[in-house]
Amino acid sequence: KDTIDDQLIRVTAIWTRENEELINKLKGEIIEALNLEDLEPDEIDASEPLFNEGLGLDSIDALELIVLLDKTYGLKLADASKGKEVFYSVESMAKYILANQK
């Protein structure tokens, strides 16, 4: 019989694999949506900021990411003030998608 620790380890492994798959998929989707043809997905650090010092995206790019979230994942930001948190990095976008997708 599984212990709680065994179950937690299994769930963590599944979440980690799903998160990594989603992060890789998101990188490609961001490159395509924002026409960043000179970038390869593996050149994007999932934890680096998407705006300012990181990838250097701007407010127009932010709108494209909102559209990407809506069209691809059926998610809308319920609270616009959460935008900076959700769109901080590819990793934060993946966490938001996994937490909110039905």
TORPA-974044 format. One record per residue (C-alpha): residue in three letters; x negated, y negated, z negated. Coordinates in Angstrom, 1 decimal. Last residue first. Layout:
BEGIN
{finu "ALA"; {X; Y; Z}}
...
END
This chain:
BEGIN
{finu "LYS"; {10.1; -22.4; 16.8}}
{finu "GLN"; {7.0; -24.7; 17.2}}
{finu "ASN"; {6.4; -27.0; 14.2}}
{finu "ALA"; {3.5; -25.5; 12.3}}
{finu "LEU"; {1.7; -24.0; 15.3}}
{finu "ILE"; {2.1; -27.3; 17.3}}
{finu "TYR"; {1.0; -29.5; 14.4}}
{finu "LYS"; {-2.1; -27.2; 13.8}}
{finu "ALA"; {-3.0; -27.3; 17.5}}
{finu "MET"; {-2.7; -31.1; 17.6}}
{finu "SER"; {-5.0; -31.4; 14.5}}
{finu "GLU"; {-7.6; -29.1; 16.2}}
{finu "VAL"; {-7.5; -31.1; 19.4}}
{finu "SER"; {-8.3; -34.2; 17.3}}
{finu "TYR"; {-6.6; -37.2; 15.7}}
{finu "PHE"; {-3.4; -36.8; 17.7}}
{finu "VAL"; {-1.3; -35.4; 14.8}}
{finu "GLU"; {-2.7; -37.8; 12.2}}
{finu "LYS"; {-2.6; -40.9; 14.4}}
{finu "GLY"; {0.9; -40.0; 15.5}}
{finu "LYS"; {2.3; -39.4; 12.0}}
{finu "SER"; {3.6; -43.0; 12.0}}
{finu "ALA"; {5.8; -42.2; 14.9}}
{finu "ASP"; {7.9; -39.9; 12.7}}
{finu "ALA"; {9.9; -37.2; 14.4}}
{finu "LEU"; {7.1; -36.6; 16.9}}
{finu "LYS"; {8.7; -34.6; 19.7}}
{finu "LEU"; {8.0; -31.0; 20.4}}
{finu "GLY"; {9.2; -28.9; 23.3}}
{finu "TYR"; {5.7; -27.3; 23.6}}
{finu "THR"; {4.8; -28.1; 27.2}}
{finu "LYS"; {7.1; -31.0; 28.1}}
{finu "ASP"; {7.2; -32.7; 24.6}}
{finu "LEU"; {3.6; -32.2; 23.5}}
{finu "LEU"; {2.3; -33.1; 27.0}}
{finu "VAL"; {4.5; -36.3; 27.0}}
{finu "ILE"; {3.1; -37.3; 23.6}}
{finu "LEU"; {-0.4; -36.6; 25.0}}
{finu "GLU"; {0.3; -38.8; 28.0}}
{finu "LEU"; {1.4; -41.6; 25.7}}
{finu "ALA"; {-1.8; -41.3; 23.8}}
{finu "ASP"; {-3.8; -41.5; 27.0}}
{finu "ILE"; {-2.1; -44.9; 27.7}}
{finu "SER"; {-3.2; -46.0; 24.2}}
{finu "ASP"; {-6.8; -45.1; 24.8}}
{finu "LEU"; {-9.1; -42.0; 24.7}}
{finu "GLY"; {-12.7; -42.4; 23.7}}
{finu "LEU"; {-13.5; -38.7; 23.5}}
{finu "GLY"; {-14.8; -39.2; 20.0}}
{finu "GLU"; {-15.8; -42.7; 18.9}}
{finu "ASN"; {-12.4; -44.3; 19.7}}
{finu "PHE"; {-9.7; -41.7; 20.2}}
{finu "LEU"; {-9.8; -37.9; 20.5}}
{finu "PRO"; {-11.7; -37.5; 17.3}}
{finu "GLU"; {-14.0; -34.5; 17.1}}
{finu "SER"; {-12.6; -31.3; 15.5}}
{finu "ALA"; {-12.0; -29.4; 18.8}}
{finu "ASP"; {-15.4; -30.4; 20.2}}
{finu "ILE"; {-14.7; -30.9; 23.9}}
{finu "GLU"; {-17.5; -29.7; 26.2}}
{finu "ASP"; {-16.1; -26.1; 26.1}}
{finu "PRO"; {-13.0; -27.4; 28.0}}
{finu "GLU"; {-15.1; -28.7; 30.9}}
{finu "LEU"; {-15.2; -32.5; 31.5}}
{finu "ASP"; {-15.7; -34.4; 34.8}}
{finu "GLU"; {-12.1; -33.7; 35.8}}
{finu "LEU"; {-10.7; -35.8; 32.9}}
{finu "ASN"; {-7.4; -36.3; 34.7}}
{finu "LEU"; {-5.5; -37.1; 31.5}}
{finu "ALA"; {-3.0; -34.3; 31.9}}
{finu "GLU"; {-5.5; -31.8; 33.3}}
{finu "ILE"; {-8.2; -32.4; 30.7}}
{finu "ILE"; {-5.6; -32.4; 28.0}}
{finu "GLU"; {-4.1; -29.1; 29.2}}
{finu "GLY"; {-7.5; -27.5; 29.4}}
{finu "LYS"; {-8.4; -28.5; 25.8}}
{finu "LEU"; {-4.9; -27.4; 24.7}}
{finu "LYS"; {-5.4; -23.9; 26.0}}
{finu "ASN"; {-8.7; -23.6; 24.1}}
{finu "ILE"; {-7.1; -24.9; 20.9}}
{finu "LEU"; {-4.1; -22.6; 21.4}}
{finu "GLU"; {-6.3; -19.5; 21.6}}
{finu "GLU"; {-8.4; -20.7; 18.6}}
{finu "ASN"; {-5.2; -21.3; 16.6}}
{finu "GLU"; {-3.7; -17.9; 17.5}}
{finu "ARG"; {-6.9; -16.1; 16.5}}
{finu "THR"; {-7.1; -18.1; 13.2}}
{finu "TRP"; {-3.5; -17.5; 12.5}}
{finu "ILE"; {-3.8; -13.7; 13.1}}
{finu "ALA"; {-7.0; -13.5; 10.9}}
{finu "THR"; {-5.3; -15.6; 8.2}}
{finu "VAL"; {-2.2; -13.3; 8.2}}
{finu "ARG"; {-4.4; -10.2; 7.9}}
{finu "ILE"; {-6.5; -11.7; 5.1}}
{finu "LEU"; {-3.4; -12.8; 3.3}}
{finu "GLN"; {-1.8; -9.4; 3.6}}
{finu "ASP"; {-4.9; -7.7; 2.2}}
{finu "ASP"; {-5.1; -10.2; -0.6}}
{finu "ILE"; {-1.4; -9.6; -1.5}}
{finu "THR"; {-2.2; -5.9; -1.8}}
{finu "ASP"; {-1.3; -3.5; 1.0}}
{finu "LYS"; {0.0; 0.0; 0.0}}
END
